[in-house]
């Protein structure tokens, strides 16, 4: 009989890691990121989680070169210290599709030297809407600079969605199209980086797979017309169809993001946990059900994925949870 890990690997072929800024029940926050000592920050405001991670990565540039032994637990706990120093109570989490020894070296780029690096960056300030934010565009610009200048990502392999009047608008459809693009293009040995900075939410679970009765969500700019992107959707459109031997790292800087990718393993950097553990809320039956429809989803979005590449040139209430400090 296959083990739990073998069942997961058969349903999620790629290695997926997600860094989230808080537990499902916690809220995230905008911050004055000048206090995080980032090199040439894009602006004053930004997500506290994004700024805390970038501060760690810039402090240890050898991580990018792959010759640094800084562990996952060191990075996450240093993030927590950075947040605490600025007065934030958020507790970063690492979740994964594979069990990770968090005391081993942090890696965010595939070891394959010929692999392509791709990214999808989403920043939503909800300009002109209730619950408007200030720092999500800056988050995307700061992450984009880090990926290009330090990690060697190329602009032609990156899709950026922002409601700034310049980039493609981060609508429900375009976010899913961008995810489908990166799934379709990525091959074994490639590296993928996903960054979302915006509102996150919780809605009542609609299929019985959540023990707490709620699905965690991303909130697109057109949420009042199209709705929210559920964790089930992210599993179906992004996580499940990603190919074997692709290394995907996701940074989710939003409220209620702890399990927004529905991954089976997690580590909480709260000082009380010392290793990655199985997520007791993970629903294997639901994962298998998603697998049955992933191929249909991929086919239906194929045309839309192409349209977002061409065009990019390559009443529900928002949680009022993000405050500029």
C-alpha positions in Angstrom: 0.0 0.0 0.0 1.5 3.4 -1.0 2.6 5.6 1.9 1.1 9.1 2.5 4.2 10.7 0.9 3.9 8.5 -2.1 0.3 9.3 -2.6 1.0 13.0 -2.4 3.9 12.8 -4.9 1.6 10.9 -7.3 -0.9 13.8 -7.2 1.4 16.8 -6.9 4.4 16.0 -9.2 6.4 19.2 -8.6 8.2 20.4 -5.5 6.1 23.3 -4.2 7.1 25.5 -1.3 5.0 28.4 0.1 6.1 31.1 2.4 3.1 32.8 4.0 3.0 35.8 6.3 0.6 34.5 8.9 -1.7 31.7 10.1 -5.1 31.2 8.5 -6.7 33.1 11.4 -4.2 35.9 11.4 -4.2 39.1 9.4 -1.3 40.6 7.5 -0.3 44.2 7.4 1.1 47.0 5.2 4.1 48.6 6.7 6.5 51.5 6.4 9.2 49.3 4.8 11.9 51.9 5.0 12.6 50.6 8.5 13.4 47.1 7.0 16.6 48.5 5.4 16.0 47.3 1.9 18.3 48.5 -0.9 16.5 51.2 -2.9 12.9 50.2 -1.9 10.3 51.1 -4.5 8.3 53.2 -2.0 7.5 53.8 1.7 4.6 51.4 2.0 4.8 47.6 1.5 3.8 44.3 2.9 5.5 43.4 6.2 6.0 39.8 5.1 7.6 40.7 1.8 9.9 43.2 3.4 10.9 40.9 6.2 11.9 38.1 3.7 13.7 40.5 1.4 15.7 41.9 4.4 16.9 38.4 5.2 17.7 37.6 1.6 19.7 40.8 1.0 21.5 40.3 4.3 22.7 36.9 3.1 23.5 37.4 -0.6 25.3 34.1 -0.7 21.9 32.3 -0.6 21.4 33.3 -4.2 24.8 31.9 -5.2 23.9 28.5 -3.7 27.0 28.5 -1.4 25.3 29.5 1.8 24.3 27.0 4.4 21.5 29.2 5.9 18.7 26.9 6.7 14.9 27.3 6.2 14.4 27.6 10.0 17.0 30.3 10.2 15.4 32.3 7.4 11.9 32.0 8.8 12.9 32.8 12.4 14.9 35.8 11.2 11.8 36.9 9.3 9.9 36.6 12.6 12.5 38.6 14.4 12.4 41.3 11.7 8.6 41.5 12.0 8.7 41.5 15.8 11.3 44.3 15.8 8.8 46.4 13.8 5.9 45.7 16.1 4.1 43.0 14.0 2.7 39.9 15.5 2.6 37.9 12.3 4.1 34.4 12.4 5.6 33.2 9.1 4.9 29.7 7.9 6.5 27.4 5.4 4.3 24.8 3.7 5.4 22.2 1.1 4.4 19.4 -1.1 7.3 17.4 0.2 8.6 16.9 3.7 11.6 19.3 4.1 14.3 19.1 6.7 14.1 22.8 7.8 17.5 22.6 9.3 19.0 22.0 5.8 20.0 24.8 3.3 17.3 27.0 2.0 16.9 26.7 -1.8 14.6 28.7 -4.1 16.3 28.0 -7.4 16.5 24.6 -9.1 19.9 23.0 -9.2 19.6 22.4 -12.9 21.9 25.1 -14.5 20.1 25.0 -17.8 16.6 25.4 -16.3 14.5 28.4 -17.1 13.4 30.8 -14.3 9.9 32.1 -14.6 7.8 34.3 -12.3 4.2 35.5 -11.9 4.0 38.7 -9.7 0.6 40.0 -8.6 0.2 43.3 -6.7 -3.3 44.7 -6.0 -3.9 48.1 -4.2 -7.6 48.1 -5.1 -7.3 51.6 -6.4 -10.5 53.6 -5.8 -12.2 50.8 -3.9 -13.1 50.3 -0.3 -10.2 48.8 1.6 -7.6 50.4 -0.7 -4.0 49.4 0.1 -0.8 51.4 -0.5 2.1 49.0 -0.6 1.3 46.0 -2.9 2.6 47.6 -6.1 5.9 48.4 -4.2 6.1 44.8 -3.0 6.0 43.5 -6.6 8.6 46.1 -7.7 10.9 45.1 -4.9 10.5 41.4 -5.5 11.0 41.9 -9.2 14.2 43.8 -8.6 15.5 41.0 -6.3 14.6 38.2 -8.8 16.2 40.0 -11.7 19.3 41.5 -10.1 20.1 38.8 -7.6 18.6 35.5 -8.9 19.0 36.1 -12.6 15.3 36.0 -13.7 14.7 37.6 -17.2 11.9 40.0 -17.8 10.6 38.1 -20.8 10.0 35.1 -18.5 8.0 37.1 -16.0 4.3 38.2 -15.9 3.4 41.2 -13.7 -0.2 42.1 -12.9 -0.9 45.3 -11.1 -3.8 47.8 -11.0 -1.6 50.7 -11.7 -2.8 51.6 -15.2 0.4 50.4 -16.7 0.5 46.7 -16.3 -2.3 44.2 -17.1 -5.1 44.4 -14.4 -5.0 41.6 -11.8 -8.5 40.4 -12.5 -9.8 37.0 -11.5 -9.4 35.7 -15.1 -6.0 37.2 -15.7 -4.5 35.8 -12.5 -5.7 32.3 -13.4 -4.4 32.8 -17.0 -1.0 33.8 -15.7 -0.9 30.7 -13.5 -1.9 28.6 -16.5 0.9 30.2 -18.6 3.6 29.3 -16.0 2.2 25.8 -15.7 2.2 25.2 -19.4 5.6 26.7 -20.0 7.6 25.1 -17.1 9.5 21.9 -17.7 11.5 19.6 -15.5 14.5 21.4 -14.0 12.9 24.9 -14.2 12.3 27.3 -11.4 9.1 29.1 -10.7 8.4 32.0 -8.3 4.9 33.2 -7.5 4.3 36.3 -5.5 0.9 37.7 -4.4 0.5 40.9 -2.5 -3.0 42.0 -1.8 -6.1 41.2 0.3 -6.7 37.7 1.4 -10.0 36.4 2.8 -12.0 33.5 4.1 -15.3 32.3 2.7 -17.5 29.4 3.7 -16.2 26.1 2.4 -18.4 24.9 -0.5 -17.3 21.2 -0.7 -16.7 20.0 2.8 -12.9 19.7 2.6 -12.0 22.2 5.3 -12.1 21.2 9.0 -12.6 24.8 10.1 -15.5 25.3 7.6 -13.7 28.0 5.6 -11.8 28.2 2.3 -8.9 30.7 2.3 -8.9 33.0 -0.7 -7.0 35.5 -2.8 -9.1 38.6 -3.7 -8.7 39.8 -7.3 -9.3 43.5 -8.2 -12.7 42.6 -9.7 -13.9 40.4 -6.8 -17.2 42.2 -6.5 -18.1 41.0 -10.0 -16.2 37.8 -10.4 -15.7 36.5 -6.8 -12.7 35.4 -4.9 -10.0 32.8 -5.9 -10.4 29.9 -3.4 -7.6 27.7 -2.2 -9.3 24.8 -4.1 -8.8 26.9 -7.3 -5.1 27.4 -6.6 -4.7 23.7 -6.0 -6.5 22.9 -9.2 -5.0 25.5 -11.5 -1.5 26.0 -10.2 -0.3 23.3 -7.8 -1.6 20.1 -9.1 -0.8 20.5 -12.9 2.8 21.8 -12.4 5.2 19.2 -13.9 7.5 16.9 -12.1 11.0 18.2 -11.2 9.9 21.9 -11.3 10.8 23.8 -8.2 8.1 26.4 -7.4 8.3 28.9 -4.5 5.3 31.0 -3.6 5.3 34.1 -1.4 1.8 34.9 -0.2 1.7 38.3 1.5 -1.9 38.5 2.5 -4.3 37.8 5.3 -5.4 34.2 6.1 -2.6 32.8 4.0 -1.4 29.9 6.1 -2.9 27.1 4.0 -4.0 29.0 0.9 -2.3 26.4 -1.3 -3.7 23.4 0.6 -0.2 21.7 0.9 0.3 18.6 3.0 3.3 19.7 5.2 4.1 22.8 7.2 6.5 24.5 9.6 5.5 27.4 11.8 8.3 29.8 12.9 6.8 30.5 16.3 9.7 29.2 18.4 7.7 26.2 19.5 8.2 24.1 16.3 11.5 22.6 15.3 10.7 20.5 12.3 8.2 20.3 9.4 5.1 18.3 10.2 2.2 16.8 8.4 -0.7 19.2 8.1 -3.5 17.4 9.9 -6.1 19.4 7.9 -4.8 18.1 4.6 -7.5 16.2 2.7 -6.1 13.5 0.5 -9.5 12.5 -0.9 -10.0 16.1 -2.1 -6.5 16.1 -3.7 -7.4 13.0 -5.7 -10.7 14.5 -6.7 -8.8 17.6 -8.0 -6.6 15.3 -10.0 -9.5 14.0 -11.9 -10.4 17.4 -13.3 -7.0 19.1 -13.6 -6.5 18.0 -17.2 -9.9 19.4 -18.2 -9.0 22.7 -16.5 -5.7 22.9 -18.3 -7.3 22.4 -21.7 -10.0 25.0 -21.0 -7.5 27.7 -20.0 -5.0 27.1 -22.7 -6.3 29.8 -25.0 -6.6 32.3 -22.2 -3.1 31.6 -21.1 -1.8 32.6 -24.5 -3.9 35.8 -24.5 -2.3 37.1 -21.2 1.2 36.6 -22.7 0.3 38.6 -25.8 -1.5 41.4 -23.9 1.2 41.7 -21.2 4.0 42.1 -23.8 6.1 39.3 -23.1 -21.4 43.2 -3.0 -18.6 40.9 -1.1 -16.7 42.8 1.6 -12.9 43.0 1.6 -11.4 42.3 5.0 -10.3 45.7 6.4 -7.1 44.1 7.9 -4.2 46.0 6.5 -3.1 49.2 8.2 -0.2 51.5 7.4 2.0 51.9 10.4 
